[in-house]
Amino acid sequence: MAVHVQLILQAKLYEILDQDATLQSICGRARVVFENVGDNTPFPYVEIGEIDLGDFGGYSFAGFEGTYTIHTWSQARGRKQCQEIMNRIYTLLHRVDLSLGSGFSTIANICEQSQTIIDSDGRTYHGIQRFKLITGGN
C-alpha cells in the first residue's frame, strides 16, 4: 500500500509544481519540473526526489508517515535564483493539504529542512528541501 501512496504523492507534487505560473516565471520557461532529469536539461529546474513513507496505521485506521525531497538546480550567479525557486516551492507545499485521495487526508506536511549548497563543479547551486508528511485515513 505504501508504494501506491508514493505514486499518488509523486503525481500530486508534480501537478502542484508543474502548473504554477510563478515558478515557471522565476525559471523563465514552462517546463521546469522533472522526476527523471536528462543530461541536456536546461537550468534552472526542479526535481522531485526521494519519497520515503512508512506505515503509520493502527487497527482502526490507515496512515503513512515519512519524508519527500524536492531538489532545485541553478547555474545563475550566486544563490539568489536557487533560493527564489525554493521559496516558491515552500509557499506551494509547506502546511498545504495535498489531498491525496483514496481516503487519506493530510495530518501534517511541513518543510523540515532547507539548504543550498554548491555542487562539485563550482558553478551549480543545489537546493534541497525535505518535507515531513503524515497522512491518515480509514
C-alpha contacts under 8 A as a table, 3 or more apart, distances in Angstrom:
res1	aa1	res2	aa2	distance
1	M	4	H	5.15
1	M	5	V	6.50
2	A	5	V	5.13
2	A	6	Q	6.11
2	A	53	L	6.44
2	A	54	G	6.69
2	A	55	D	6.98
2	A	64	F	7.30
3	V	6	Q	4.92
3	V	7	L	6.28
4	H	7	L	5.26
4	H	8	I	6.40
5	V	8	I	5.00
5	V	9	L	6.01
5	V	100	L	7.79
6	Q	9	L	5.01
6	Q	10	Q	6.04
6	Q	51	I	6.66
6	Q	52	D	7.93
6	Q	53	L	7.18
7	L	10	Q	5.12
7	L	11	A	6.22
8	I	11	A	5.22
8	I	12	K	6.14
8	I	100	L	6.37
9	L	12	K	5.02
9	L	13	L	6.10
9	L	98	L	7.93
9	L	100	L	6.53
10	Q	13	L	5.21
10	Q	14	Y	6.20
10	Q	48	I	7.46
10	Q	51	I	7.93
11	A	14	Y	5.14
11	A	15	E	6.12
12	K	15	E	5.02
12	K	16	I	6.21
12	K	98	L	7.04
12	K	100	L	7.17
13	L	16	I	5.26
13	L	17	L	6.12
13	L	48	I	7.60
14	Y	17	L	5.35
14	Y	18	D	5.56
14	Y	33	V	6.90
14	Y	34	F	7.80
14	Y	48	I	7.41
15	E	18	D	5.39
15	E	19	Q	6.05
16	I	19	Q	5.80
16	I	20	D	6.65
16	I	92	L	7.29
17	L	20	D	5.58
17	L	23	L	7.40
17	L	33	V	6.76
17	L	89	I	7.31
17	L	92	L	7.42
18	D	24	Q	7.93
18	D	31	R	7.04
18	D	32	V	6.94
18	D	33	V	5.63
20	D	23	L	5.45
20	D	24	Q	6.40
21	A	24	Q	4.97
21	A	25	S	6.03
21	A	30	A	7.89
22	T	25	S	4.95
22	T	26	I	6.25
22	T	88	R	7.68
23	L	26	I	5.21
23	L	27	C	6.31
23	L	85	I	6.58
23	L	88	R	6.48
23	L	89	I	7.84
24	Q	27	C	5.15
24	Q	28	G	5.90
24	Q	29	R	5.41
24	Q	30	A	5.20
24	Q	31	R	7.13
24	Q	32	V	6.68
25	S	28	G	4.93
25	S	29	R	6.48
25	S	30	A	7.78
26	I	81	Q	7.64
26	I	84	E	7.45
26	I	85	I	6.70
27	C	32	V	6.99
27	C	44	P	5.87
27	C	45	Y	7.11
27	C	85	I	7.61
29	R	32	V	6.93
32	V	44	P	7.26
32	V	45	Y	4.77
32	V	46	V	5.85
33	V	45	Y	6.12
33	V	46	V	4.75
33	V	47	E	5.77
33	V	48	I	7.34
34	F	37	V	5.94
34	F	45	Y	7.55
34	F	46	V	6.20
34	F	47	E	4.84
34	F	48	I	6.26
35	E	47	E	5.48
35	E	48	I	5.00
35	E	49	G	6.86
36	N	47	E	7.39
37	V	41	T	6.57
37	V	47	E	7.25
38	G	41	T	5.52
41	T	45	Y	7.87
42	P	45	Y	7.19
43	F	73	W	6.62
43	F	74	S	5.46
43	F	75	Q	6.28
44	P	72	T	7.42
44	P	73	W	5.41
44	P	74	S	4.39
44	P	75	Q	6.73
44	P	76	A	7.95
44	P	82	C	7.84
45	Y	72	T	6.00
45	Y	73	W	5.44
45	Y	74	S	6.85
46	V	70	I	7.10
46	V	71	H	5.72
46	V	72	T	4.58
46	V	73	W	6.36
47	E	70	I	5.93
47	E	71	H	4.99
47	E	72	T	6.30
48	I	69	T	6.61
48	I	70	I	4.95
48	I	71	H	6.41
49	G	68	Y	6.91
49	G	69	T	5.01
49	G	70	I	5.35
49	G	71	H	6.39
50	E	67	T	7.98
50	E	68	Y	5.56
50	E	69	T	5.33
50	E	70	I	7.76
51	I	66	G	7.69
51	I	67	T	5.96
51	I	68	Y	4.30
51	I	69	T	6.60
52	D	66	G	5.41
52	D	67	T	5.31
52	D	68	Y	6.20
53	L	64	F	6.08
53	L	65	E	5.46
53	L	66	G	4.24
53	L	67	T	6.40
54	G	64	F	5.46
54	G	65	E	5.42
54	G	66	G	6.00
55	D	62	A	7.78
55	D	63	G	6.10
55	D	64	F	4.67
55	D	65	E	6.44
56	F	62	A	6.84
56	F	63	G	4.64
56	F	64	F	4.45
56	F	65	E	5.61
56	F	134	I	7.98
56	F	136	G	7.89
57	G	60	S	7.84
57	G	61	F	5.56
57	G	62	A	4.14
57	G	63	G	4.42
57	G	64	F	6.66
57	G	136	G	7.41
58	G	61	F	5.35
58	G	62	A	6.28
58	G	63	G	7.86
59	Y	62	A	7.97
60	S	138	N	7.11
61	F	136	G	7.06
61	F	137	G	5.80
61	F	138	N	4.65
62	A	136	G	5.75
62	A	137	G	5.12
62	A	138	N	5.52
63	G	104	F	7.32
63	G	134	I	7.28
63	G	135	T	5.14
63	G	136	G	4.04
63	G	137	G	5.88
64	F	133	L	7.86
64	F	134	I	5.73
64	F	135	T	5.22
64	F	136	G	6.62
65	E	132	K	7.62
65	E	133	L	5.69
65	E	134	I	4.37
65	E	135	T	6.44
66	G	132	K	5.85
66	G	133	L	5.44
66	G	134	I	6.60
67	T	130	R	6.58
67	T	131	F	5.37
67	T	132	K	4.56
67	T	133	L	5.69
68	Y	130	R	5.82
68	Y	131	F	5.37
68	Y	132	K	6.82
68	Y	133	L	7.54
69	T	128	I	6.94
69	T	129	Q	5.58
69	T	130	R	4.48
69	T	131	F	6.24
70	I	128	I	6.06
70	I	129	Q	5.25
70	I	130	R	6.57
71	H	126	H	6.86
71	H	127	G	5.51
71	H	128	I	4.83
71	H	129	Q	6.47
72	T	82	C	6.45
72	T	85	I	7.22
72	T	86	M	6.89
72	T	125	Y	7.90
72	T	126	H	5.62
72	T	127	G	4.62
72	T	128	I	6.50
73	W	82	C	6.64
73	W	124	T	6.79
73	W	125	Y	5.75
73	W	126	H	4.84
73	W	127	G	6.35
74	S	81	Q	6.88
74	S	82	C	5.60
74	S	124	T	5.67
74	S	125	Y	5.15
74	S	126	H	6.72
75	Q	123	R	5.92
75	Q	124	T	4.63
75	Q	125	Y	6.10
76	A	79	R	7.48
76	A	80	K	7.99
76	A	81	Q	6.48
76	A	82	C	7.93
76	A	124	T	7.74
76	A	125	Y	7.97
77	R	80	K	7.84
77	R	123	R	7.74
78	G	81	Q	7.52
78	G	125	Y	7.91
79	R	82	C	5.42
79	R	83	Q	6.06
79	R	116	T	7.45
79	R	125	Y	6.55
80	K	83	Q	5.16
80	K	84	E	6.05
81	Q	84	E	5.05
81	Q	85	I	6.26
82	C	85	I	5.28
82	C	86	M	6.24
82	C	116	T	7.62
82	C	125	Y	6.63
82	C	126	H	7.31
82	C	127	G	6.36
83	Q	86	M	4.87
83	Q	87	N	5.96
83	Q	116	T	7.42
83	Q	127	G	7.27
84	E	87	N	5.04
84	E	88	R	6.35
85	I	88	R	5.18
85	I	89	I	6.31
86	M	89	I	4.99
86	M	90	Y	6.11
86	M	127	G	6.91
86	M	129	Q	7.58
87	N	90	Y	5.01
87	N	91	T	6.28
88	R	91	T	5.02
88	R	92	L	6.21
89	I	92	L	5.02
89	I	93	L	6.08
90	Y	93	L	5.34
90	Y	94	H	5.25
90	Y	111	C	7.10
91	T	94	H	6.01
92	L	96	V	7.26
93	L	96	V	5.30
93	L	109	N	7.51
93	L	110	I	7.73
93	L	111	C	7.95
94	H	109	N	6.10
94	H	110	I	4.93
94	H	111	C	5.61
94	H	131	F	7.78
95	R	108	A	6.77
95	R	109	N	5.01
95	R	110	I	5.29
95	R	111	C	7.96
96	V	109	N	6.35
97	D	105	S	7.44
97	D	106	T	5.35
97	D	107	I	7.94
97	D	108	A	7.95
97	D	109	N	7.20
98	L	105	S	7.77
98	L	106	T	6.30
99	S	104	F	7.37
99	S	105	S	6.08
99	S	106	T	6.70
100	L	103	G	7.85
100	L	104	F	5.99
100	L	105	S	6.65
100	L	106	T	7.64
101	G	104	F	5.53
101	G	105	S	7.22
103	G	137	G	5.17
103	G	138	N	6.23
104	F	135	T	6.04
104	F	136	G	5.20
104	F	137	G	4.28
104	F	138	N	7.35
105	S	135	T	5.50
105	S	136	G	5.46
105	S	137	G	6.15
106	T	109	N	6.88
106	T	133	L	7.47
106	T	134	I	6.21
106	T	135	T	4.59
106	T	136	G	6.63
107	I	133	L	7.61
107	I	134	I	5.31
107	I	135	T	5.18
107	I	136	G	6.58
108	A	132	K	7.20
108	A	133	L	5.48
108	A	134	I	5.02
108	A	135	T	7.01
109	N	131	F	6.57
109	N	132	K	5.53
109	N	133	L	4.54
109	N	134	I	6.60
110	I	131	F	5.37
110	I	132	K	5.32
110	I	133	L	6.81
111	C	114	S	7.29
111	C	129	Q	6.84
111	C	130	R	5.90
111	C	131	F	4.26
111	C	132	K	6.34
112	E	129	Q	7.66
112	E	130	R	5.71
112	E	131	F	5.33
112	E	132	K	6.14
113	Q	128	I	7.82
113	Q	129	Q	5.67
113	Q	130	R	5.16
113	Q	131	F	7.05
114	S	127	G	7.35
114	S	128	I	5.66
114	S	129	Q	4.44
114	S	130	R	6.49
115	Q	127	G	5.75
115	Q	128	I	5.37
115	Q	129	Q	6.66
116	T	125	Y	6.69
116	T	126	H	5.60
116	T	127	G	4.31
116	T	128	I	6.31
117	I	125	Y	5.79
117	I	126	H	5.26
117	I	127	G	6.41
118	I	121	D	7.95
118	I	122	G	6.18
118	I	123	R	6.75
118	I	124	T	5.79
118	I	125	Y	4.54
118	I	126	H	5.95
119	D	122	G	5.73
119	D	123	R	6.78
119	D	124	T	5.26
119	D	125	Y	5.93
119	D	126	H	6.36
120	S	123	R	7.97
120	S	124	T	7.89
121	D	124	T	6.54
